[in-house]
Amino acid sequence: MISENDLKYNITIENVNYSYSDSADGWDTYPVVSLFGNKYVPLKPADVGKLAKLVLDSNNTYTVNTGDIIDLGEGYTLRVKRVDIDGENVWLELNKDGVYVDDQIFGIDFGYNDGTWTCKLDDIQGENNVPVLKVHVRYFPQGSINGVIKIDGLWLIDYATLLIFIVLMNSANSIMFPLTAPHFVSQINMLSL
């Protein structure tokens, strides 16, 4: 049994390595918080007030061509719109629940360019320039088939479903309330801090 005022939950932001590793191309570390048995990424690196669930951090390899779709989980998909080997570019599109989010044409990693797209979105709970997706693409020569690429680095947060906290503080305690739980918000006025 926990006695009154003895329940404490500390939230610590840790910097962890991406599963795909290439620090020269921005794949070094990212901030993460473990909370309720899941991993969350703060929208601002040093602020736990707005957290997005980590959907994917993977170095699994997907061999894809124009028209292929990768299911990333939580309703997110990545569509290969076009592979241009001669121009050394790929065009990818991010969707959420079948709705367009963003797309980008960027260089394929042939060993001399980075081959990374970092999708950053604005107005995510009032925050701008929030990285929500990272993709690394490498050329994959497949005999006479032109236009086959390997996606060997994927990282994604669920920016559409956030945990937002308010922190109430008094001289002895700090109490975090999730704004996504209405019964907590309605009880804030009843607290004596």
PyMOL commands that set and color helices and strands:
alter all, ss='L'
color gray80, all
select helices_A, chain A and resi 23-25+182-190
alter helices_A, ss='H'
color red, helices_A
select strands_A, chain A and resi 14-22+27-35+38-44+47-58+62-64+69-73+76-84+89-96+99-107+116-121+130-139+149-169+174-178
alter strands_A, ss='S'
color yellow, strands_A
deselect
rebuild
show_as cartoon
